[in-house]
């Protein structure tokens, strides 16, 4: 797996909070940020799948939904 270097600019407050949390968890800020990014991507992908499923359901059951709205 290839890795890419990047610069991450944090506000002083966020940097201090990351330092504190990393120390409390006995890990590095790098590991903390990578884990946070992985979790964020996972949540976003799940949200995209759920919204896609909703769109599919609305499309497949449009007539039924319309009849229920009129009931």
Contact map, one row per residue, 1 for C-alpha under 8 A:
11100000000000000000000000000000000000000000000000000000000000000000000
11110000000000000000000000000000000000000000000000000000000000000000000
11111000000000000000000000000000000000000000000000000000000000000000000
01111100000000000000000000000000000000000000000000000000000000000000000
00111110000000000000000000000000000000000000000000000000000000000000000
00011111000000000000000000000000000000000000000000000000000000000000000
00001111100000000000000000000000000000000000000000000000000000000000000
00000111110000000000000000000000000000000000000000000000000000000000000
00000011111000000000000000000000000000000000000000000000000000000000000
00000001111111100000000000000000000000000000000000000000000000000000000
00000000111111100000000000000000000000000000000000000000000000000000000
00000000011111110000000000000000000000000000000000000000000000000000000
00000000011111111000000000000000000000000000000000000000000000000000000
00000000011111111100000000000000000000000000000000000000000000000000000
00000000011111111110000000000000000000000000000000000000000000000000000
00000000000111111111000000000000000000000000000000000000000000000000000
00000000000011111111100000000000000000000000000000000000000000000000000
00000000000001111111110000001001000000000000000000000000000000000000000
00000000000000111111111000001000000000000000000000000000000000000000000
00000000000000011111111100000000000000000000000000000000000000000000000
00000000000000001111111110000000000000000000000000000000000000000000000
00000000000000000111111111111001000000000000000000000000000000000000000
00000000000000000011111111110000000000000000000000000000000000000000000
00000000000000000001111111100000000000000000000000000000000000000000000
00000000000000000000111111100000000000000000000000000000000000000000000
00000000000000000000011111110000000000000000000000000000000000000000000
00000000000000000000011111111011000000000000000000000000000000000000000
00000000000000000000011001111111000000000000000000000000000000000000000
00000000000000000110010000111111100000000000000000000000000000000000000
00000000000000000000000000011111110000000000000000000000000000000000000
00000000000000000000000000111111111000000000000000000000000000000000000
00000000000000000100010000111111111100000000000000000000000000000000000
00000000000000000000000000001111111110000000000000000000000000000000000
00000000000000000000000000000111111111000000000000000000000000000000000
00000000000000000000000000000011111111100000000000000000000000000000000
00000000000000000000000000000001111111110000000000000000000000000000000
00000000000000000000000000000000111111111000000000000000000000000000000
00000000000000000000000000000000011111111100000000000000000000000000000
00000000000000000000000000000000001111111110000000000000000000000000000
00000000000000000000000000000000000111111111000000000000000000000000000
00000000000000000000000000000000000011111111100000000000000000000000000
00000000000000000000000000000000000001111111110000000000000000000000000
00000000000000000000000000000000000000111111111000000000000000000000000
00000000000000000000000000000000000000011111111100000000000000000000000
00000000000000000000000000000000000000001111111110000000000000000000000
00000000000000000000000000000000000000000111111111000000000000000000000
00000000000000000000000000000000000000000011111111100000000000000000000
00000000000000000000000000000000000000000001111111110000000000000000000
00000000000000000000000000000000000000000000111111111000000000000000000
00000000000000000000000000000000000000000000011111111100000000000000000
00000000000000000000000000000000000000000000001111111110000000000000000
00000000000000000000000000000000000000000000000111111111000000000000000
00000000000000000000000000000000000000000000000011111111100000000000000
00000000000000000000000000000000000000000000000001111111110000000000000
00000000000000000000000000000000000000000000000000111111111000000000000
00000000000000000000000000000000000000000000000000011111111100000000000
00000000000000000000000000000000000000000000000000001111111111000000000
00000000000000000000000000000000000000000000000000000111111111001000000
00000000000000000000000000000000000000000000000000000011111111000000000
00000000000000000000000000000000000000000000000000000001111111000000000
00000000000000000000000000000000000000000000000000000000111111111000000
00000000000000000000000000000000000000000000000000000000111111111100000
00000000000000000000000000000000000000000000000000000000000011111110000
00000000000000000000000000000000000000000000000000000000000011111111000
00000000000000000000000000000000000000000000000000000000010011111111100
00000000000000000000000000000000000000000000000000000000000001111111110
00000000000000000000000000000000000000000000000000000000000000111111111
00000000000000000000000000000000000000000000000000000000000000011111111
00000000000000000000000000000000000000000000000000000000000000001111111
00000000000000000000000000000000000000000000000000000000000000000111111
00000000000000000000000000000000000000000000000000000000000000000011111
